[in-house]
Amino acid sequence: MDSSSSSSSTSTPRRHHHHHHHRRRTFLSFRRNQIVSMDQTTDHDFQTLDHFHSLISHNLLSLLPSSSSSSSSSQSSSSSHHHHLLSIPFLSKLLQSLLSFQSHFQSQLHQSLISNPPLLSRPPLDRLLSDHLDRTVKSLDILNTITQSLSSLRHSHRQADIAASALLHHPPNLIRAKTALSKLFTDDYHRATSFTHGLSFSTNRCCVDTGSALGLAVQNMNSIMAFCMWTLMAAFGVVGGPLRLEIESLVGLQDRIWEEVKKKKKGRSGGVLVELEEVERCGKALMEEMEVEVEEELGKKAMEFGEACEKLGGGLGEFERVLREVFHRIVRSRVEVQHFLDQSSRASS
């Protein structure tokens, strides 16, 4: 994908990169002549690492809207949200990318176990993989919380559908519409979701000595997982601030998302999912119009509200499917990593 599709914060000029080495240490900054001292690192390890980095960069940068689509979106009506990142289609694509990264990562671990069985149970890989297992548990907790939020969102969508249908009926049923809208705006969906586990675990150990190319792969897989969970929390609940990340394409993407979160959080208590925001906006405008009961304007607002509801409901099914797939993949991955560690430990002894 053309690099112009990303924001200016996505890329850092290489001639200045060393000034920010303590903040943004990327995969590609680890040149071969910088890690010749790493034990058990072969040419094949370097090639696998480079391939993994290319996969990460390509997938993450492809999630950003192209400059042409952003330009056309800015010329469209205010109800269009194709240029926003925190949307259901974007989150679905992000989780699909996570599935791809997870498959590649598991393959790397398996190949390492075959070529050098004791490696995974030796420092620092044993510590890195133990940290990875801890992160998977916390990621599963967050995915469970998101699933609960989606159940509430489904209920809210049903109330919105009832209101839209009542108003588009001839003659419009104002009493039924007002009742549904009242339930919609007193629902828990627009309140801040309580995430009890947080993401402090993802930011405080990112600079440990990785020891090998495989160690770098583990560390970066951890960062990717943390970023995906952080993004879900930003869309549906609360995040305290950006994560400390080391993959340049992740940093650029997070910068864009965080700017979006800060803008949308003004005057809002819950998540900033764009489809949900649009239903709220159209619903409130509709309630105001219902007070004056101008038939022509009421019909127009009801149609806008109906379109917003359709956009919200249209992507939920696919998103829920991908969310379930990610949950089960992480569960299987955790079992496999533990099995790899057990095999490596037996081989080492």
N, C-alpha and C positions, 0 to 999 in steps of 0.2 A: 504494500500500500504506500502511496506517495506520502512523504513525511509532512507535507503541507497540510495534511488533514488533521494533524494534532495541533494543540494550542502551543503558544510560544513557550509555555512553561514545561512542555513535554521534553524538549531536548536542551542539553547544555553543551555549548561549544567546547570541542575537545581541547582547544588550546588553553581554556581556563579551567578544565576539569580538575586539575590537581589542587586548585585552590579550595575546592569543596570536597576533597577526598574524605575528610572526617565525617561528612554528612551524607554523601551520595556515592557510596562505593558500589559500582555496578559490576555485573558479571564480566563485561568486556575489559574492565580495568585490571582484571587479574591476568596479565600476560604470562606467557610461558616462562619468560626469564624472571618473572617475579615469584613464581611458585615452584621453581626447580627443586626447592628443598622439601616439598611435600612428599611424604612417603606414599608408596603404592600408586603413584600417578603415572599413567601411561599415555601414549599418543591417542589410543582409543578413548581414554577417559576425557582427554581434552576435546576430541571430536564430539563425543556424546554431550559434554557440557556446552559446547558451542551450539549444537543442534537444539538443546533444551532452551538455551537463551534465545535463539532465533524463533522458536515456537512461541515463547512467552511474548517477545516483542511484537511479532506479527499478529498474534491473537488479540493482545491488549490494544494495540494501536488501531486495529480494524474496528474496535468498538466505538472509537471516536467518530462523530459525524464528519463527512467530508466538507471542505470549504464551500463547495458548490451547494450542498444540501443545506448548510448553515445559512448561506446567503439567501437561498430561496425561502427558508423558513422564516427569516427575519422580515421578509416582505409579505408573509402570509398574515392571517388574522391572529389576534391575541390568543384565541382558543387553540391554535396549533401548538403542539409540544414535541415535534419531531427533533428539534435541536436541543431538547433537554436530555440529560443523561439519566436521571433517576426516574426512569419509566419502566413499566413492566417488560416491554421488549428488550430494553437494555439489560435489565437484571437477568432475564432468561438467557441472553447471549453470554453474559458474564459467567453464569453458572455452567453453561455448556463448555466454555473455555476452561473452567476449573476441572471439569470431567476429563478433558483432553490432557491437561497438565498432570492430573493424578495418574492417568494410565501410563504416560511416559515415565513418570517418576517411579512407579511400581516396577516398570520394566528395567529401569536403571538399577534398582536395588536387587532385583532377581539376577541380572547379569553379573553384578558384583559378587553376589553370593556364590555363583557358579565358578567365576574365575579366581576368587580369593575368599574361601569360606570364612576364615577367622576375622576378616577385616571389619565387619559390621559390629563386632563385639569389643573392638579395641578403641581406646581413646583417640581422637575426640568423637568418633562416630557414634559410640555407644551413648554418650551424653546428648548428642544432637538428635539421635533417633528417639531417645527417651523424652526429650523436650517435644519432639514431633507428636508422640503419642499423647502427651498431656494436652497439646493444642487441639488434637482431633476431638477429645472429649468435650472441651469447651466449645468447639465449633458445633458439635452435635447439640449442645444445650441451646445455642443461639438459633440453630435451624428449627428446633422444637418450638421456641418462642415465636419465630416467624410464622410457623404453621398455625399456631394459635391465633396470631394476628390475622391470618388469612381467613380463618373461620369467622371472626368478627367482621371482617371486610365483606365476606359473602352475605352475611345477614344485612349489612348496611346497603349492599348492592340491591338486595331484594326490596328493601324499603324504598330505595330510589326508583326502582322499576315500577313499583306500585304507584308512586306519586306521578311519574311521567305518564303512565298509562291512563290514570284517572283524569289528567288534564288534557290529554290528546283525544279523549272520548268525547262524543257529541251527544248531549251537551256535556261540558266538563264537570266532573264531580269534585267540587272544591273542598268539601268537607273531608272526603277520603284522602285527597292529595295533601291537605294540611296536616292530617293525622300522621300520614307516612313521613312527611318532611320533618315533623316534630320528633318522631322516633329516630329519624336519620341523624339529626343534630344533637340528640341526647345520648346517642350510642357511644360506646367506648372506643369506636374506631378512630375518632379524631383526637383522642387523648394520648398523652405520651405513654408508649409501651414501656413496661418496667423490665429492663435487662439486668438481671442480678449478677451476672458473671463478668461483664465488662471485657475489655481487651488489653488490660495492662500486661497480660502474659505475652503479648505479641510484640512489645516494644522494648523490653528491658534486657533482652539477651541476644541482640542481633549482631553483636560484634565479637562473639567468641571465636577462638581459633578453630577454623574449619579443618585444617590439616590435610585436605585433599580435594580434588575436583568433585568427588562424590559428596564430601562434606558441604561444599558450596551449593550443590544441587539440593541437599536436604534443607539447608538454611533458606534458600530461595523458595522452595516449596512451602516452607513455613510462612514466609512473608506473603506469598500469594494467597494462601488460605486465610491468613489474618486480614488481608485487604478485602477479600470477598465478603467475609463476615462483617467487617466494618462498613462496607457499602450497603449491605442488607440492613444493618442497624440504622444507618443514616436515612434510608428510604422509609423504614417502618417505625423507627423509635427514636432513640437519642444517642448521639455520640459526643464525647467531650472535646474532641479535636482531632487533627490529622495524626496518623501513625508515623513512626520513624521507619522509613523504608529505604532499601538499598538498590532496588532495581529501577533504573531510570524511567522505563515506560510505566511502571507502577506509580512513581512519584508524580509524573505528569498527569496521569489519569486521576490520581487522588486530588491533585491541586484543582482540577476542573470540578470535581464532585464537591469538594469542600467549599469552593466559591458559591456553588449552587445552593448548598445547604445553608450557608450564612445569609444569603439573600432571601431564601424562602422561610427561614425560621422566624423572621420578624413578624410578630403578631400571631404565631402558631405554636401550639403546645405539643403536637405529635410529630409523626413522620412527614416527609416531604415528597412522597410518591406523586408524580405529576398527574396521573389519572385521578387520584383521590382529590388532589387539590382542585382539579377542574370540576369535579362533581360538587364539591363544596362551593366553589365560586358561582356556578350556574344555579345551584340550589338556593343560595342566599338571594341571588338576583330574582329568582322565581318567587320566593316568599314575599319579597318587597312588591313585586308586580301584582301578586294576589291580593294585596291590601287595597289596591285601587281598582282592580278588576276591569282593566281595559282589555276587551276581548282580543283585539288584534295583537297587541303587545304580549298578552298572556300566552297566546298560541305560539308566538315566536320564541319566547323564553322557554316554553315547555318543550319545543323541538330541540333547542340547544341543550337543555337538560337531558333529554332523551338520548342525544348523540353522545354526551359525556358519559352517561350510564353504560351505553353500548361499548364505548372504548374501554371502560373499566372492566366490564364483564368479559369482553372479547379475549383479553390476554391472560386472564386468571387461570383458566384451565391448563394452558401450556406451561405457565410459570409453576403451578402446583406440581405438575408432572416432573418437571426438571428438578424442582426442590426435593421431591421424594427420591429421585434418582441420585442426587448428590448425597443425600443423607445415607442411603443404603450403600453407596460407593465408599463413603468415608468409613462406615462400619466395617465393610469387607477389607478395606485398605488397612485399617487398624489391626485387624486379626492377622492379615498377611505380614505386616511389618513385625508384629510380635513373634510370628512363626519364623521369619527370617532371622531375628535376633536370637531366638532359641537355637536354631540350626547353627548359627555362627558361633554361639557360645560353646556348643558341644564340639564343634570342629576345633575351636581354640584350645579346649582342654584335652 
